[in-house]
């Protein structure tokens, strides 16, 4: 919820953001059989998952194809996360 004057800066003072990511390449994949000594060069796509966490669970999820930049992250916080956050 935005502050009474509609300013996101007051909400941002009470907002804690933590970053984490997972590359699907870290998980063991069964990509098929290859000859001994040959490297399997299968590249998995990089996905970025952004959401907020409450005691009730996750809310305002977003999946981005590839990495997310600061401008896109700020827009997500202002448009989805901050309005759904109740203090």
VMD Tcl script that builds the backbone (N, CA, C; Angstrom):
set m [mol new atoms 261]
animate dup $m
set s [atomselect $m all]
$s set {name element resname resid chain x y z} {
  {N N UNK 1 A 0.848 -1.168 0.000}
  {CA C UNK 1 A 0.000 0.000 0.000}
  {C C UNK 1 A 0.896 1.235 0.000}
  {N N UNK 2 A 0.581 2.196 -0.834}
  {CA C UNK 2 A 1.371 3.416 -0.901}
  {C C UNK 2 A 1.104 4.284 0.319}
  {N N UNK 3 A 2.047 5.162 0.580}
  {CA C UNK 3 A 1.898 6.081 1.697}
  {C C UNK 3 A 0.724 7.022 1.424}
  {N N UNK 4 A 0.263 7.721 2.458}
  {CA C UNK 4 A -0.900 8.593 2.337}
  {C C UNK 4 A -0.715 9.648 1.248}
  {N N UNK 5 A 0.520 10.125 1.078}
  {CA C UNK 5 A 0.767 11.141 0.057}
  {C C UNK 5 A 1.068 10.521 -1.304}
  {N N UNK 6 A 0.952 9.195 -1.421}
  {CA C UNK 6 A 1.170 8.522 -2.690}
  {C C UNK 6 A 2.631 8.303 -3.031}
  {N N UNK 7 A 3.515 8.513 -2.063}
  {CA C UNK 7 A 4.949 8.407 -2.313}
  {C C UNK 7 A 5.444 6.987 -2.071}
  {N N UNK 8 A 6.165 6.463 -3.038}
  {CA C UNK 8 A 6.741 5.129 -2.868}
  {C C UNK 8 A 7.992 5.182 -2.000}
  {N N UNK 9 A 8.590 6.364 -1.837}
  {CA C UNK 9 A 9.820 6.458 -1.049}
  {C C UNK 9 A 9.578 6.084 0.413}
  {N N UNK 10 A 8.416 6.412 0.957}
  {CA C UNK 10 A 8.114 6.038 2.338}
  {C C UNK 10 A 7.917 4.534 2.467}
  {N N UNK 11 A 7.341 3.914 1.454}
  {CA C UNK 11 A 7.182 2.460 1.455}
  {C C UNK 11 A 8.540 1.801 1.317}
  {N N UNK 12 A 9.392 2.351 0.472}
  {CA C UNK 12 A 10.716 1.773 0.228}
  {C C UNK 12 A 11.574 1.764 1.484}
  {N N UNK 13 A 11.342 2.694 2.399}
  {CA C UNK 13 A 12.110 2.724 3.642}
  {C C UNK 13 A 11.836 1.493 4.499}
  {N N UNK 14 A 10.661 0.889 4.344}
  {CA C UNK 14 A 10.298 -0.285 5.142}
  {C C UNK 14 A 10.354 -1.579 4.340}
  {N N UNK 15 A 10.877 -1.514 3.134}
  {CA C UNK 15 A 10.912 -2.671 2.251}
  {C C UNK 15 A 12.303 -3.284 2.248}
  {N N UNK 16 A 12.379 -4.570 2.484}
  {CA C UNK 16 A 13.653 -5.289 2.413}
  {C C UNK 16 A 13.636 -6.164 1.169}
  {N N UNK 17 A 14.699 -6.086 0.391}
  {CA C UNK 17 A 14.788 -6.852 -0.847}
  {C C UNK 17 A 15.979 -7.780 -0.758}
  {N N UNK 18 A 15.763 -9.027 -1.075}
  {CA C UNK 18 A 16.833 -10.012 -1.109}
  {C C UNK 18 A 16.868 -10.610 -2.504}
  {N N UNK 19 A 18.056 -10.879 -3.000}
  {CA C UNK 19 A 18.198 -11.390 -4.361}
  {C C UNK 19 A 18.722 -12.814 -4.337}
  {N N UNK 20 A 18.139 -13.653 -5.143}
  {CA C UNK 20 A 18.675 -14.996 -5.348}
  {C C UNK 20 A 18.263 -15.458 -6.737}
  {N N UNK 21 A 18.987 -16.421 -7.243}
  {CA C UNK 21 A 18.672 -16.938 -8.568}
  {C C UNK 21 A 19.120 -18.384 -8.638}
  {N N UNK 22 A 18.608 -19.080 -9.614}
  {CA C UNK 22 A 18.979 -20.474 -9.847}
  {C C UNK 22 A 19.154 -20.659 -11.342}
  {N N UNK 23 A 20.247 -21.282 -11.717}
  {CA C UNK 23 A 20.442 -21.639 -13.116}
  {C C UNK 23 A 20.021 -23.087 -13.285}
  {N N UNK 24 A 19.190 -23.345 -14.259}
  {CA C UNK 24 A 18.722 -24.715 -14.480}
  {C C UNK 24 A 19.874 -25.639 -14.834}
  {N N UNK 25 A 20.969 -25.092 -15.322}
  {CA C UNK 25 A 22.126 -25.910 -15.690}
  {C C UNK 25 A 22.774 -26.530 -14.454}
  {N N UNK 26 A 22.490 -25.999 -13.258}
  {CA C UNK 26 A 23.070 -26.549 -12.036}
  {C C UNK 26 A 22.440 -27.889 -11.672}
  {N N UNK 27 A 21.232 -28.125 -12.145}
  {CA C UNK 27 A 20.542 -29.374 -11.836}
  {C C UNK 27 A 20.968 -30.459 -12.820}
  {N N UNK 28 A 20.971 -31.681 -12.363}
  {CA C UNK 28 A 21.321 -32.789 -13.237}
  {C C UNK 28 A 20.224 -32.974 -14.279}
  {N N UNK 29 A 20.628 -33.021 -15.514}
  {CA C UNK 29 A 19.685 -33.163 -16.617}
  {C C UNK 29 A 19.890 -34.498 -17.323}
  {N N UNK 30 A 18.839 -35.078 -17.780}
  {CA C UNK 30 A 18.928 -36.277 -18.618}
  {C C UNK 30 A 18.661 -35.823 -20.046}
  {N N UNK 31 A 19.731 -35.431 -20.716}
  {CA C UNK 31 A 19.601 -34.825 -22.037}
  {C C UNK 31 A 19.757 -35.824 -23.172}
  {N N UNK 32 A 20.040 -37.062 -22.877}
  {CA C UNK 32 A 20.218 -38.048 -23.934}
  {C C UNK 32 A 21.594 -38.665 -23.854}
  {N N UNK 33 A 21.825 -39.615 -24.706}
  {CA C UNK 33 A 23.093 -40.330 -24.718}
  {C C UNK 33 A 24.034 -39.720 -25.745}
  {N N UNK 34 A 25.313 -39.663 -25.403}
  {CA C UNK 34 A 26.343 -39.198 -26.325}
  {C C UNK 34 A 27.509 -40.165 -26.259}
  {N N UNK 35 A 28.389 -40.096 -27.231}
  {CA C UNK 35 A 29.559 -40.974 -27.258}
  {C C UNK 35 A 30.485 -40.641 -26.104}
  {N N UNK 36 A 31.215 -41.638 -25.637}
  {CA C UNK 36 A 32.162 -41.436 -24.537}
  {C C UNK 36 A 33.213 -40.412 -24.953}
  {N N UNK 37 A 33.517 -39.494 -24.054}
  {CA C UNK 37 A 34.530 -38.477 -24.313}
  {C C UNK 37 A 34.017 -37.266 -25.068}
  {N N UNK 38 A 32.743 -37.241 -25.431}
  {CA C UNK 38 A 32.167 -36.112 -26.158}
  {C C UNK 38 A 31.340 -35.289 -25.178}
  {N N UNK 39 A 31.556 -33.988 -25.197}
  {CA C UNK 39 A 30.829 -33.104 -24.290}
  {C C UNK 39 A 29.459 -32.767 -24.876}
  {N N UNK 40 A 28.461 -32.821 -24.053}
  {CA C UNK 40 A 27.112 -32.457 -24.471}
  {C C UNK 40 A 26.969 -30.945 -24.307}
  {N N UNK 41 A 26.756 -30.232 -25.383}
  {CA C UNK 41 A 26.705 -28.768 -25.360}
  {C C UNK 41 A 25.277 -28.251 -25.444}
  {N N UNK 42 A 24.444 -28.722 -24.573}
  {CA C UNK 42 A 23.057 -28.265 -24.539}
  {C C UNK 42 A 22.971 -27.085 -23.570}
  {N N UNK 43 A 22.558 -25.935 -24.067}
  {CA C UNK 43 A 22.468 -24.733 -23.242}
  {C C UNK 43 A 21.011 -24.518 -22.841}
  {N N UNK 44 A 20.775 -24.442 -21.550}
  {CA C UNK 44 A 19.428 -24.203 -21.045}
  {C C UNK 44 A 19.170 -22.706 -20.953}
  {N N UNK 45 A 17.934 -22.280 -21.160}
  {CA C UNK 45 A 17.640 -20.849 -21.081}
  {C C UNK 45 A 17.765 -20.333 -19.649}
  {N N UNK 46 A 18.115 -19.072 -19.520}
  {CA C UNK 46 A 18.204 -18.429 -18.211}
  {C C UNK 46 A 16.894 -17.704 -17.952}
  {N N UNK 47 A 16.270 -18.026 -16.850}
  {CA C UNK 47 A 15.020 -17.390 -16.460}
  {C C UNK 47 A 15.218 -16.679 -15.132}
  {N N UNK 48 A 14.601 -15.527 -14.988}
  {CA C UNK 48 A 14.644 -14.787 -13.732}
  {C C UNK 48 A 13.238 -14.778 -13.145}
  {N N UNK 49 A 13.121 -15.149 -11.877}
  {CA C UNK 49 A 11.837 -15.197 -11.181}
  {C C UNK 49 A 11.859 -14.147 -10.085}
  {N N UNK 50 A 10.910 -13.220 -10.131}
  {CA C UNK 50 A 10.814 -12.145 -9.145}
  {C C UNK 50 A 9.451 -12.247 -8.475}
  {N N UNK 51 A 9.442 -12.233 -7.146}
  {CA C UNK 51 A 8.176 -12.233 -6.417}
  {C C UNK 51 A 8.432 -11.711 -5.012}
  {N N UNK 52 A 7.376 -11.555 -4.274}
  {CA C UNK 52 A 7.484 -11.144 -2.878}
  {C C UNK 52 A 7.046 -12.314 -2.002}
  {N N UNK 53 A 7.540 -12.331 -0.791}
  {CA C UNK 53 A 7.247 -13.420 0.137}
  {C C UNK 53 A 6.584 -12.863 1.390}
  {N N UNK 54 A 5.444 -13.410 1.702}
  {CA C UNK 54 A 4.741 -13.114 2.945}
  {C C UNK 54 A 4.660 -14.391 3.753}
  {N N UNK 55 A 4.173 -14.292 4.962}
  {CA C UNK 55 A 3.997 -15.497 5.770}
  {C C UNK 55 A 2.949 -16.424 5.151}
  {N N UNK 56 A 2.017 -15.866 4.368}
  {CA C UNK 56 A 0.997 -16.673 3.697}
  {C C UNK 56 A 1.529 -17.346 2.440}
  {N N UNK 57 A 2.651 -16.884 1.922}
  {CA C UNK 57 A 3.211 -17.461 0.696}
  {C C UNK 57 A 3.707 -16.393 -0.261}
  {N N UNK 58 A 3.944 -16.796 -1.500}
  {CA C UNK 58 A 4.452 -15.897 -2.529}
  {C C UNK 58 A 3.320 -15.074 -3.128}
  {N N UNK 59 A 3.637 -13.835 -3.534}
  {CA C UNK 59 A 2.659 -13.040 -4.257}
  {C C UNK 59 A 3.367 -12.152 -5.264}
  {N N UNK 60 A 2.622 -11.669 -6.242}
  {CA C UNK 60 A 3.102 -10.825 -7.334}
  {C C UNK 60 A 4.267 -11.459 -8.089}
  {N N UNK 61 A 4.105 -12.697 -8.575}
  {CA C UNK 61 A 5.207 -13.349 -9.280}
  {C C UNK 61 A 5.405 -12.800 -10.694}
  {N N UNK 62 A 6.637 -12.852 -11.153}
  {CA C UNK 62 A 6.997 -12.439 -12.509}
  {C C UNK 62 A 8.145 -13.317 -12.976}
  {N N UNK 63 A 8.028 -13.891 -14.163}
  {CA C UNK 63 A 9.109 -14.663 -14.768}
  {C C UNK 63 A 9.570 -13.907 -16.000}
  {N N UNK 64 A 10.879 -13.639 -16.066}
  {CA C UNK 64 A 11.475 -12.894 -17.167}
  {C C UNK 64 A 12.415 -13.817 -17.919}
  {N N UNK 65 A 12.354 -13.784 -19.247}
  {CA C UNK 65 A 13.262 -14.568 -20.072}
  {C C UNK 65 A 14.596 -13.836 -20.129}
  {N N UNK 66 A 15.588 -14.347 -19.425}
  {CA C UNK 66 A 16.900 -13.712 -19.357}
  {C C UNK 66 A 17.047 -12.917 -18.070}
  {N N UNK 67 A 18.143 -12.167 -17.954}
  {CA C UNK 67 A 18.361 -11.381 -16.734}
  {C C UNK 67 A 17.446 -10.161 -16.694}
  {N N UNK 68 A 17.228 -9.648 -15.493}
  {CA C UNK 68 A 16.397 -8.457 -15.322}
  {C C UNK 68 A 17.311 -7.286 -14.984}
  {N N UNK 69 A 16.993 -6.106 -15.506}
  {CA C UNK 69 A 17.817 -4.932 -15.210}
  {C C UNK 69 A 17.160 -4.094 -14.115}
  {N N UNK 70 A 17.879 -3.106 -13.641}
  {CA C UNK 70 A 17.400 -2.280 -12.536}
  {C C UNK 70 A 16.131 -1.519 -12.854}
  {N N UNK 71 A 16.021 -1.027 -14.079}
  {CA C UNK 71 A 14.838 -0.260 -14.464}
  {C C UNK 71 A 13.587 -1.145 -14.474}
  {N N UNK 72 A 13.720 -2.360 -14.994}
  {CA C UNK 72 A 12.582 -3.285 -15.016}
  {C C UNK 72 A 12.209 -3.724 -13.598}
  {N N UNK 73 A 13.214 -3.936 -12.747}
  {CA C UNK 73 A 12.939 -4.339 -11.368}
  {C C UNK 73 A 12.222 -3.225 -10.608}
  {N N UNK 74 A 12.679 -1.996 -10.779}
  {CA C UNK 74 A 12.035 -0.868 -10.106}
  {C C UNK 74 A 10.583 -0.717 -10.564}
  {N N UNK 75 A 10.349 -0.879 -11.861}
  {CA C UNK 75 A 8.984 -0.790 -12.381}
  {C C UNK 75 A 8.103 -1.873 -11.769}
  {N N UNK 76 A 8.639 -3.082 -11.605}
  {CA C UNK 76 A 7.866 -4.181 -11.003}
  {C C UNK 76 A 7.530 -3.873 -9.546}
  {N N UNK 77 A 8.494 -3.319 -8.828}
  {CA C UNK 77 A 8.251 -2.964 -7.425}
  {C C UNK 77 A 7.175 -1.893 -7.333}
  {N N UNK 78 A 7.265 -0.860 -8.170}
  {CA C UNK 78 A 6.300 0.238 -8.113}
  {C C UNK 78 A 4.906 -0.180 -8.573}
  {N N UNK 79 A 4.824 -1.026 -9.601}
  {CA C UNK 79 A 3.528 -1.353 -10.193}
  {C C UNK 79 A 2.830 -2.546 -9.546}
  {N N UNK 80 A 3.594 -3.487 -8.991}
  {CA C UNK 80 A 2.953 -4.704 -8.479}
  {C C UNK 80 A 3.245 -4.971 -7.010}
  {N N UNK 81 A 4.494 -4.887 -6.613}
  {CA C UNK 81 A 4.835 -5.271 -5.241}
  {C C UNK 81 A 4.377 -4.240 -4.215}
  {N N UNK 82 A 4.683 -2.974 -4.432}
  {CA C UNK 82 A 4.318 -1.944 -3.454}
  {C C UNK 82 A 2.804 -1.817 -3.279}
  {N N UNK 83 A 2.005 -1.790 -4.347}
  {CA C UNK 83 A 0.557 -1.684 -4.149}
  {C C UNK 83 A -0.054 -2.879 -3.404}
  {N N UNK 84 A 0.529 -4.061 -3.534}
  {CA C UNK 84 A -0.023 -5.244 -2.869}
  {C C UNK 84 A 0.499 -5.424 -1.455}
  {N N UNK 85 A 1.471 -4.620 -1.073}
  {CA C UNK 85 A 2.061 -4.749 0.253}
  {C C UNK 85 A 1.233 -3.961 1.257}
  {N N UNK 86 A 0.790 -4.621 2.292}
  {CA C UNK 86 A 0.045 -3.930 3.347}
  {C C UNK 86 A 0.933 -3.849 4.582}
  {N N UNK 87 A 1.012 -2.708 5.158}
  {CA C UNK 87 A 1.883 -2.498 6.324}
  {C C UNK 87 A 1.005 -2.479 7.527}
}
mol reanalyze $m
mol bondsrecalc $m
mol representation Tube
mol addrep $m
